């Protein structure tokens, strides 16, 4: 089993998800009831949130803790929206969309 250094990956993942949400580190810190530099400290590897604050971070980002640690899924918020809309398609439409997605994600 491959070792994953979550302490190393956590700061970058937080920055990635925060940026996707379009919010500054300062605004996110204050929204979580923390000092204005709190998220910056985490993203720079100088601090690590408690489990309770981690849950608040996930709630703020509108993702689950599992989605936070799913490093292969770059945009969990968009994935949720896409799945919701995908469910409204006819089978033929869904097949077309699936082919488009496969074409977009195919490594060339």
N, CA, C and O atoms as CSV, one atom per row, in Angstrom:
chain,resi,resn,atom,element,x,y,z
A,1,UNK,N,N,0.842,-1.180,0.000
A,1,UNK,CA,C,0.000,0.000,0.000
A,1,UNK,C,C,0.887,1.243,0.000
A,1,UNK,O,O,1.831,1.361,0.781
A,2,UNK,N,N,0.558,2.145,-0.881
A,2,UNK,CA,C,1.346,3.363,-1.030
A,2,UNK,C,C,1.054,4.344,0.109
A,2,UNK,O,O,-0.102,4.567,0.467
A,3,UNK,N,N,2.109,4.920,0.669
A,3,UNK,CA,C,1.966,5.906,1.738
A,3,UNK,C,C,1.601,7.253,1.134
A,3,UNK,O,O,2.224,7.698,0.171
A,4,UNK,N,N,0.599,7.893,1.698
A,4,UNK,CA,C,0.176,9.214,1.253
A,4,UNK,C,C,0.430,10.193,2.390
A,4,UNK,O,O,-0.079,10.007,3.495
A,5,UNK,N,N,1.205,11.220,2.128
A,5,UNK,CA,C,1.517,12.231,3.147
A,5,UNK,C,C,0.435,13.313,3.118
A,5,UNK,O,O,0.557,14.319,2.419
A,6,UNK,N,N,-0.624,13.081,3.894
A,6,UNK,CA,C,-1.755,14.005,3.928
A,6,UNK,C,C,-1.354,15.368,4.484
A,6,UNK,O,O,-1.921,16.390,4.097
A,7,UNK,N,N,-0.386,15.383,5.382
A,7,UNK,CA,C,0.057,16.653,5.951
A,7,UNK,C,C,0.722,17.531,4.893
A,7,UNK,O,O,0.694,18.757,4.992
A,8,UNK,N,N,1.308,16.913,3.898
A,8,UNK,CA,C,1.923,17.652,2.795
A,8,UNK,C,C,0.877,18.057,1.751
A,8,UNK,O,O,0.938,19.157,1.202
A,9,UNK,N,N,-0.080,17.167,1.481
A,9,UNK,CA,C,-1.076,17.417,0.444
A,9,UNK,C,C,-2.199,18.357,0.897
A,9,UNK,O,O,-2.798,19.055,0.079
A,10,UNK,N,N,-2.476,18.368,2.193
A,10,UNK,CA,C,-3.600,19.141,2.728
A,10,UNK,C,C,-3.530,20.625,2.356
A,10,UNK,O,O,-4.518,21.159,1.852
A,11,UNK,N,N,-2.400,21.316,2.584
A,11,UNK,CA,C,-2.358,22.753,2.274
A,11,UNK,C,C,-2.663,23.082,0.812
A,11,UNK,O,O,-3.397,24.027,0.520
A,12,UNK,N,N,-2.095,22.297,-0.098
A,12,UNK,CA,C,-2.327,22.554,-1.525
A,12,UNK,C,C,-3.775,22.284,-1.905
A,12,UNK,O,O,-4.356,23.008,-2.713
A,13,UNK,N,N,-4.356,21.239,-1.321
A,13,UNK,CA,C,-5.755,20.914,-1.623
A,13,UNK,C,C,-6.674,22.025,-1.122
A,13,UNK,O,O,-7.618,22.417,-1.809
A,14,UNK,N,N,-6.396,22.524,0.068
A,14,UNK,CA,C,-7.197,23.615,0.606
A,14,UNK,C,C,-7.112,24.837,-0.304
A,14,UNK,O,O,-8.132,25.452,-0.615
A,15,UNK,N,N,-5.917,25.187,-0.726
A,15,UNK,CA,C,-5.738,26.339,-1.617
A,15,UNK,C,C,-6.475,26.131,-2.938
A,15,UNK,O,O,-7.103,27.053,-3.458
A,16,UNK,N,N,-6.392,24.923,-3.472
A,16,UNK,CA,C,-7.064,24.601,-4.735
A,16,UNK,C,C,-8.583,24.776,-4.609
A,16,UNK,O,O,-9.215,25.406,-5.457
A,17,UNK,N,N,-9.156,24.213,-3.547
A,17,UNK,CA,C,-10.610,24.273,-3.367
A,17,UNK,C,C,-11.079,25.684,-3.025
A,17,UNK,O,O,-12.146,26.112,-3.464
A,18,UNK,N,N,-10.286,26.399,-2.246
A,18,UNK,CA,C,-10.642,27.781,-1.892
A,18,UNK,C,C,-10.625,28.659,-3.147
A,18,UNK,O,O,-11.524,29.471,-3.364
A,19,UNK,N,N,-9.595,28.484,-3.959
A,19,UNK,CA,C,-9.476,29.259,-5.198
A,19,UNK,C,C,-10.634,28.947,-6.140
A,19,UNK,O,O,-11.190,29.845,-6.771
A,20,UNK,N,N,-10.991,27.667,-6.228
A,20,UNK,CA,C,-12.131,27.267,-7.065
A,20,UNK,C,C,-13.405,27.976,-6.612
A,20,UNK,O,O,-14.228,28.377,-7.436
A,21,UNK,N,N,-13.559,28.126,-5.309
A,21,UNK,CA,C,-14.732,28.803,-4.764
A,21,UNK,C,C,-14.683,30.312,-5.028
A,21,UNK,O,O,-15.706,30.995,-4.970
A,22,UNK,N,N,-13.491,30.818,-5.317
A,22,UNK,CA,C,-13.343,32.239,-5.644
A,22,UNK,C,C,-13.342,33.151,-4.428
A,22,UNK,O,O,-13.825,34.281,-4.494
A,23,UNK,N,N,-12.806,32.667,-3.331
A,23,UNK,CA,C,-12.786,33.445,-2.101
A,23,UNK,C,C,-11.339,33.615,-1.635
A,23,UNK,O,O,-10.511,32.725,-1.827
A,24,UNK,N,N,-11.048,34.744,-1.033
A,24,UNK,CA,C,-9.696,34.988,-0.540
A,24,UNK,C,C,-9.458,34.210,0.747
A,24,UNK,O,O,-10.400,33.845,1.450
A,25,UNK,N,N,-8.206,33.967,1.038
A,25,UNK,CA,C,-7.853,33.266,2.274
A,25,UNK,C,C,-8.316,34.079,3.482
A,25,UNK,O,O,-8.774,33.515,4.476
A,26,UNK,N,N,-8.197,35.384,3.394
A,26,UNK,CA,C,-8.616,36.257,4.499
A,26,UNK,C,C,-10.121,36.145,4.735
A,26,UNK,O,O,-10.563,35.967,5.870
A,27,UNK,N,N,-10.904,36.248,3.667
A,27,UNK,CA,C,-12.362,36.157,3.803
A,27,UNK,C,C,-12.791,34.802,4.349
A,27,UNK,O,O,-13.702,34.718,5.173
A,28,UNK,N,N,-12.134,33.747,3.890
A,28,UNK,CA,C,-12.485,32.419,4.378
A,28,UNK,C,C,-12.145,32.300,5.861
A,28,UNK,O,O,-12.932,31.763,6.641
A,29,UNK,N,N,-10.984,32.797,6.247
A,29,UNK,CA,C,-10.573,32.766,7.654
A,29,UNK,C,C,-11.608,33.448,8.534
A,29,UNK,O,O,-12.041,32.896,9.545
A,30,UNK,N,N,-11.994,34.637,8.143
A,30,UNK,CA,C,-12.952,35.412,8.936
A,30,UNK,C,C,-14.324,34.747,8.953
A,30,UNK,O,O,-15.011,34.764,9.974
A,31,UNK,N,N,-14.722,34.164,7.828
A,31,UNK,CA,C,-16.015,33.472,7.768
A,31,UNK,C,C,-16.049,32.259,8.695
A,31,UNK,O,O,-17.111,31.870,9.180
A,32,UNK,N,N,-14.891,31.672,8.934
A,32,UNK,CA,C,-14.797,30.522,9.834
A,32,UNK,C,C,-14.617,30.933,11.288
A,32,UNK,O,O,-14.510,30.087,12.176
A,33,UNK,N,N,-14.585,32.250,11.523
A,33,UNK,CA,C,-14.422,32.749,12.889
A,33,UNK,C,C,-12.988,32.682,13.385
A,33,UNK,O,O,-12.744,32.614,14.590
A,34,UNK,N,N,-12.053,32.701,12.469
A,34,UNK,CA,C,-10.636,32.617,12.808
A,34,UNK,C,C,-9.959,33.962,12.542
A,34,UNK,O,O,-10.582,34.884,12.015
A,35,UNK,N,N,-8.688,34.069,12.906
A,35,UNK,CA,C,-7.929,35.287,12.620
A,35,UNK,C,C,-7.784,35.436,11.112
A,35,UNK,O,O,-7.906,34.459,10.373
A,36,UNK,N,N,-7.523,36.661,10.655
A,36,UNK,CA,C,-7.524,36.903,9.211
A,36,UNK,C,C,-6.428,36.166,8.445
A,36,UNK,O,O,-6.532,36.028,7.227
A,37,UNK,N,N,-5.383,35.688,9.119
A,37,UNK,CA,C,-4.316,34.966,8.434
A,37,UNK,C,C,-4.350,33.461,8.639
A,37,UNK,O,O,-3.410,32.767,8.253
A,38,UNK,N,N,-5.412,32.946,9.236
A,38,UNK,CA,C,-5.489,31.531,9.593
A,38,UNK,C,C,-5.363,30.601,8.384
A,38,UNK,O,O,-4.537,29.688,8.391
A,39,UNK,N,N,-6.162,30.821,7.364
A,39,UNK,CA,C,-6.128,29.954,6.173
A,39,UNK,C,C,-4.774,30.063,5.477
A,39,UNK,O,O,-4.248,29.061,4.992
A,40,UNK,N,N,-4.206,31.265,5.422
A,40,UNK,CA,C,-2.871,31.436,4.841
A,40,UNK,C,C,-1.844,30.590,5.576
A,40,UNK,O,O,-0.981,29.979,4.946
A,41,UNK,N,N,-1.926,30.547,6.897
A,41,UNK,CA,C,-0.980,29.736,7.681
A,41,UNK,C,C,-1.116,28.261,7.335
A,41,UNK,O,O,-0.116,27.551,7.228
A,42,UNK,N,N,-2.343,27.798,7.162
A,42,UNK,CA,C,-2.556,26.391,6.798
A,42,UNK,C,C,-2.006,26.130,5.397
A,42,UNK,O,O,-1.291,25.153,5.175
A,43,UNK,N,N,-2.345,27.014,4.453
A,43,UNK,CA,C,-1.910,26.815,3.069
A,43,UNK,C,C,-0.395,26.903,2.913
A,43,UNK,O,O,0.168,26.329,1.980
A,44,UNK,N,N,0.268,27.622,3.824
A,44,UNK,CA,C,1.729,27.731,3.784
A,44,UNK,C,C,2.419,26.667,4.634
A,44,UNK,O,O,3.644,26.660,4.749
A,45,UNK,N,N,1.632,25.769,5.230
A,45,UNK,CA,C,2.189,24.673,6.004
A,45,UNK,C,C,2.654,25.040,7.397
A,45,UNK,O,O,3.400,24.281,8.015
A,46,UNK,N,N,2.225,26.199,7.909
A,46,UNK,CA,C,2.641,26.638,9.240
A,46,UNK,C,C,1.622,26.315,10.323
A,46,UNK,O,O,1.879,26.551,11.504
A,47,UNK,N,N,0.482,25.783,9.941
A,47,UNK,CA,C,-0.557,25.415,10.904
A,47,UNK,C,C,-1.368,24.274,10.308
A,47,UNK,O,O,-1.300,24.006,9.108
A,48,UNK,N,N,-2.124,23.617,11.150
A,48,UNK,CA,C,-3.002,22.540,10.707
A,48,UNK,C,C,-4.289,22.660,11.507
A,48,UNK,O,O,-4.238,22.830,12.725
A,49,UNK,N,N,-5.437,22.577,10.855
A,49,UNK,CA,C,-6.692,22.774,11.599
A,49,UNK,C,C,-7.018,21.594,12.512
A,49,UNK,O,O,-6.591,20.464,12.276
A,50,UNK,N,N,-7.774,21.885,13.545
A,50,UNK,CA,C,-8.324,20.813,14.365
A,50,UNK,C,C,-9.357,20.074,13.519
A,50,UNK,O,O,-9.762,20.558,12.463
A,51,UNK,N,N,-9.775,18.917,13.979
A,51,UNK,CA,C,-10.798,18.181,13.250
A,51,UNK,C,C,-12.080,19.004,13.156
A,51,UNK,O,O,-12.727,19.026,12.109
A,52,UNK,N,N,-12.446,19.674,14.236
A,52,UNK,CA,C,-13.658,20.492,14.244
A,52,UNK,C,C,-13.585,21.590,13.192
A,52,UNK,O,O,-14.551,21.817,12.463
A,53,UNK,N,N,-12.457,22.266,13.111
A,53,UNK,CA,C,-12.307,23.336,12.116
A,53,UNK,C,C,-12.264,22.739,10.713
A,53,UNK,O,O,-12.773,23.343,9.769
A,54,UNK,N,N,-11.660,21.556,10.566
A,54,UNK,CA,C,-11.662,20.900,9.261
A,54,UNK,C,C,-13.098,20.659,8.783
A,54,UNK,O,O,-13.404,20.874,7.610
A,55,UNK,N,N,-13.970,20.220,9.679
A,55,UNK,CA,C,-15.371,20.009,9.323
A,55,UNK,C,C,-16.007,21.328,8.903
A,55,UNK,O,O,-16.761,21.365,7.931
A,56,UNK,N,N,-15.714,22.413,9.622
A,56,UNK,CA,C,-16.234,23.728,9.244
A,56,UNK,C,C,-15.709,24.159,7.877
A,56,UNK,O,O,-16.435,24.770,7.093
A,57,UNK,N,N,-14.444,23.837,7.595
A,57,UNK,CA,C,-13.861,24.158,6.285
A,57,UNK,C,C,-14.631,23.423,5.190
A,57,UNK,O,O,-14.974,24.013,4.166
A,58,UNK,N,N,-14.899,22.152,5.404
A,58,UNK,CA,C,-15.653,21.369,4.409
A,58,UNK,C,C,-17.053,21.941,4.218
A,58,UNK,O,O,-17.525,22.061,3.088
A,59,UNK,N,N,-17.713,22.290,5.308
A,59,UNK,CA,C,-19.053,22.883,5.212
A,59,UNK,C,C,-18.992,24.197,4.444
A,59,UNK,O,O,-19.854,24.473,3.609
A,60,UNK,N,N,-17.988,24.994,4.722
A,60,UNK,CA,C,-17.823,26.273,4.026
A,60,UNK,C,C,-17.639,26.061,2.525
A,60,UNK,O,O,-18.189,26.799,1.708
A,61,UNK,N,N,-16.855,25.038,2.177
A,61,UNK,CA,C,-16.594,24.737,0.762
A,61,UNK,C,C,-17.720,23.943,0.110
A,61,UNK,O,O,-17.710,23.714,-1.100
A,62,UNK,N,N,-18.708,23.517,0.935
A,62,UNK,CA,C,-19.854,22.740,0.462
A,62,UNK,C,C,-19.424,21.397,-0.138
A,62,UNK,O,O,-19.916,20.968,-1.182
A,63,UNK,N,N,-18.484,20.752,0.567
A,63,UNK,CA,C,-18.029,19.429,0.177
A,63,UNK,C,C,-17.969,18.553,1.426
A,63,UNK,O,O,-18.019,19.051,2.550
A,64,UNK,N,N,-17.861,17.249,1.213
A,64,UNK,CA,C,-17.707,16.317,2.325
A,64,UNK,C,C,-16.217,16.149,2.627
A,64,UNK,O,O,-15.379,16.451,1.777
A,65,UNK,N,N,-15.879,15.672,3.828
A,65,UNK,CA,C,-14.470,15.364,4.091
A,65,UNK,C,C,-13.899,14.360,3.078
A,65,UNK,O,O,-12.740,14.467,2.678
A,66,UNK,N,N,-14.711,13.399,2.675
A,66,UNK,CA,C,-14.251,12.438,1.667
A,66,UNK,C,C,-13.891,13.148,0.359
A,66,UNK,O,O,-12.877,12.833,-0.263
A,67,UNK,N,N,-14.713,14.093,-0.049
A,67,UNK,CA,C,-14.428,14.837,-1.289
A,67,UNK,C,C,-13.167,15.691,-1.128
A,67,UNK,O,O,-12.419,15.880,-2.087
A,68,UNK,N,N,-12.934,16.201,0.071
A,68,UNK,CA,C,-11.720,16.992,0.302
A,68,UNK,C,C,-10.485,16.150,0.000
A,68,UNK,O,O,-9.545,16.622,-0.639
A,69,UNK,N,N,-10.494,14.891,0.467
A,69,UNK,CA,C,-9.327,14.034,0.303
A,69,UNK,C,C,-9.322,13.233,-0.987
A,69,UNK,O,O,-8.423,12.419,-1.197
A,70,UNK,N,N,-10.296,13.441,-1.851
A,70,UNK,CA,C,-10.298,12.787,-3.158
A,70,UNK,C,C,-9.473,13.657,-4.106
A,70,UNK,O,O,-10.008,14.456,-4.875
A,71,UNK,N,N,-8.154,13.476,-4.028
A,71,UNK,CA,C,-7.232,14.348,-4.755
A,71,UNK,C,C,-7.341,14.220,-6.263
A,71,UNK,O,O,-6.904,15.114,-6.988
A,72,UNK,N,N,-7.918,13.123,-6.754
A,72,UNK,CA,C,-8.097,12.948,-8.199
A,72,UNK,C,C,-9.264,13.770,-8.727
A,72,UNK,O,O,-9.339,14.058,-9.921
A,73,UNK,N,N,-10.163,14.143,-7.843
A,73,UNK,CA,C,-11.329,14.933,-8.259
A,73,UNK,C,C,-10.994,16.408,-8.039
A,73,UNK,O,O,-11.001,16.900,-6.911
A,74,UNK,N,N,-10.705,17.094,-9.127
A,74,UNK,CA,C,-10.225,18.471,-9.035
A,74,UNK,C,C,-11.306,19.466,-8.640
A,74,UNK,O,O,-10.999,20.472,-8.001
A,75,UNK,N,N,-12.535,19.221,-8.993
A,75,UNK,CA,C,-13.607,20.184,-8.744
A,75,UNK,C,C,-14.842,19.487,-8.190
A,75,UNK,O,O,-15.810,19.283,-8.923
A,76,UNK,N,N,-14.829,19.114,-6.907
A,76,UNK,CA,C,-15.977,18.381,-6.365
A,76,UNK,C,C,-17.282,19.158,-6.408
A,76,UNK,O,O,-18.347,18.561,-6.568
A,77,UNK,N,N,-17.223,20.460,-6.271
A,77,UNK,CA,C,-18.441,21.263,-6.332
A,77,UNK,C,C,-19.066,21.186,-7.714
A,77,UNK,O,O,-20.279,21.018,-7.840
A,78,UNK,N,N,-18.245,21.308,-8.750
A,78,UNK,CA,C,-18.755,21.211,-10.115
A,78,UNK,C,C,-19.233,19.797,-10.423
A,78,UNK,O,O,-20.220,19.610,-11.136
A,79,UNK,N,N,-18.535,18.810,-9.886
A,79,UNK,CA,C,-18.938,17.416,-10.121
A,79,UNK,C,C,-20.348,17.168,-9.589
A,79,UNK,O,O,-21.149,16.493,-10.235
A,80,UNK,N,N,-20.648,17.712,-8.415
A,80,UNK,CA,C,-21.996,17.574,-7.852
A,80,UNK,C,C,-23.032,18.220,-8.769
A,80,UNK,O,O,-24.092,17.646,-9.019
A,81,UNK,N,N,-22.720,19.410,-9.264
A,81,UNK,CA,C,-23.656,20.115,-10.144
A,81,UNK,C,C,-23.853,19.356,-11.443
A,81,UNK,O,O,-24.972,19.246,-11.944
A,82,UNK,N,N,-22.765,18.835,-11.984
A,82,UNK,CA,C,-22.853,18.084,-13.241
A,82,UNK,C,C,-23.694,16.830,-13.052
A,82,UNK,O,O,-24.541,16.521,-13.891
A,83,UNK,N,N,-23.472,16.102,-11.959
A,83,UNK,CA,C,-24.256,14.887,-11.705
A,83,UNK,C,C,-25.742,15.198,-11.552
A,83,UNK,O,O,-26.599,14.448,-12.021
A,84,UNK,N,N,-26.026,16.292,-10.902
A,84,UNK,CA,C,-27.435,16.689,-10.727
A,84,UNK,C,C,-28.082,16.937,-12.091
A,84,UNK,O,O,-29.176,16.441,-12.361
A,85,UNK,N,N,-27.417,17.690,-12.934
A,85,UNK,CA,C,-27.961,17.997,-14.255
A,85,UNK,C,C,-27.948,16.770,-15.162
A,85,UNK,O,O,-28.861,16.580,-15.965
A,86,UNK,N,N,-26.927,15.945,-15.037
A,86,UNK,CA,C,-26.805,14.732,-15.845
A,86,UNK,C,C,-28.003,13.814,-15.632
A,86,UNK,O,O,-28.481,13.172,-16.567
A,87,UNK,N,N,-28.476,13.761,-14.403
A,87,UNK,CA,C,-29.621,12.921,-14.076
A,87,UNK,C,C,-30.908,13.344,-14.765
A,87,UNK,O,O,-31.864,12.570,-14.812
A,88,UNK,N,N,-30.950,14.544,-15.293
A,88,UNK,CA,C,-32.141,15.054,-15.965
A,88,UNK,C,C,-32.146,14.740,-17.463
A,88,UNK,O,O,-33.138,14.988,-18.149
A,89,UNK,N,N,-31.031,14.191,-17.969
A,89,UNK,CA,C,-30.916,13.925,-19.397
A,89,UNK,C,C,-31.608,12.618,-19.784
A,89,UNK,O,O,-31.778,11.712,-18.969
A,90,UNK,N,N,-31.996,12.555,-21.046
A,90,UNK,CA,C,-32.501,11.291,-21.580
A,90,UNK,C,C,-31.297,10.352,-21.737
A,90,UNK,O,O,-30.155,10.811,-21.740
A,91,UNK,N,N,-31.542,9.044,-21.866
A,91,UNK,CA,C,-30.415,8.120,-22.062
A,91,UNK,C,C,-29.553,8.471,-23.276
A,91,UNK,O,O,-28.330,8.347,-23.221
A,92,UNK,N,N,-30.165,8.897,-24.342
A,92,UNK,CA,C,-29.401,9.268,-25.536
A,92,UNK,C,C,-28.551,10.508,-25.277
A,92,UNK,O,O,-27.383,10.554,-25.665
A,93,UNK,N,N,-29.130,11.505,-24.626
A,93,UNK,CA,C,-28.369,12.711,-24.287
A,93,UNK,C,C,-27.210,12.371,-23.352
A,93,UNK,O,O,-26.100,12.877,-23.517
A,94,UNK,N,N,-27.476,11.516,-22.377
A,94,UNK,CA,C,-26.447,11.124,-21.413
A,94,UNK,C,C,-25.286,10.428,-22.121
A,94,UNK,O,O,-24.122,10.649,-21.789
A,95,UNK,N,N,-25.614,9.590,-23.094
A,95,UNK,CA,C,-24.581,8.897,-23.860
A,95,UNK,C,C,-23.703,9.890,-24.616
A,95,UNK,O,O,-22.482,9.739,-24.652
A,96,UNK,N,N,-24.323,10.905,-25.222
A,96,UNK,CA,C,-23.565,11.938,-25.954
A,96,UNK,C,C,-22.654,12.720,-25.009
A,96,UNK,O,O,-21.490,12.974,-25.321
A,97,UNK,N,N,-23.193,13.093,-23.861
A,97,UNK,CA,C,-22.399,13.854,-22.893
A,97,UNK,C,C,-21.225,13.008,-22.399
A,97,UNK,O,O,-20.111,13.513,-22.256
A,98,UNK,N,N,-21.468,11.740,-22.142
A,98,UNK,CA,C,-20.408,10.853,-21.690
A,98,UNK,C,C,-19.291,10.770,-22.724
A,98,UNK,O,O,-18.115,10.791,-22.363
A,99,UNK,N,N,-19.639,10.678,-23.983
A,99,UNK,CA,C,-18.630,10.620,-25.040
A,99,UNK,C,C,-17.820,11.919,-25.100
A,99,UNK,O,O,-16.608,11.890,-25.313
A,100,UNK,N,N,-18.484,13.040,-24.914
A,100,UNK,CA,C,-17.783,14.337,-24.899
A,100,UNK,C,C,-16.802,14.384,-23.730
A,100,UNK,O,O,-15.655,14.798,-23.897
A,101,UNK,N,N,-17.247,13.964,-22.556
A,101,UNK,CA,C,-16.385,13.974,-21.372
A,101,UNK,C,C,-15.189,13.052,-21.581
A,101,UNK,O,O,-14.062,13.415,-21.244
A,102,UNK,N,N,-15.420,11.878,-22.126
A,102,UNK,CA,C,-14.317,10.956,-22.392
A,102,UNK,C,C,-13.323,11.578,-23.349
A,102,UNK,O,O,-12.113,11.441,-23.167
A,103,UNK,N,N,-13.828,12.266,-24.378
A,103,UNK,CA,C,-12.951,12.912,-25.339
A,103,UNK,C,C,-12.132,14.018,-24.674
A,103,UNK,O,O,-10.951,14.181,-24.981
A,104,UNK,N,N,-12.741,14.770,-23.777
A,104,UNK,CA,C,-12.049,15.862,-23.092
A,104,UNK,C,C,-10.987,15.365,-22.124
A,104,UNK,O,O,-9.953,16.010,-21.951
A,105,UNK,N,N,-11.234,14.234,-21.499
A,105,UNK,CA,C,-10.312,13.734,-20.477
A,105,UNK,C,C,-9.312,12.727,-21.019
A,105,UNK,O,O,-8.408,12.308,-20.297
A,106,UNK,N,N,-9.459,12.327,-22.287
A,106,UNK,CA,C,-8.525,11.379,-22.889
A,106,UNK,C,C,-7.140,11.982,-22.953
A,106,UNK,O,O,-6.956,13.108,-23.414
A,107,UNK,N,N,-6.169,11.220,-22.484
A,107,UNK,CA,C,-4.769,11.690,-22.533
A,107,UNK,C,C,-4.229,11.483,-23.944
A,107,UNK,O,O,-4.281,10.389,-24.506
A,108,UNK,N,N,-3.727,12.544,-24.472
A,108,UNK,CA,C,-3.204,12.487,-25.846
A,108,UNK,C,C,-1.717,12.614,-25.848
A,108,UNK,O,O,-1.097,12.588,-26.911
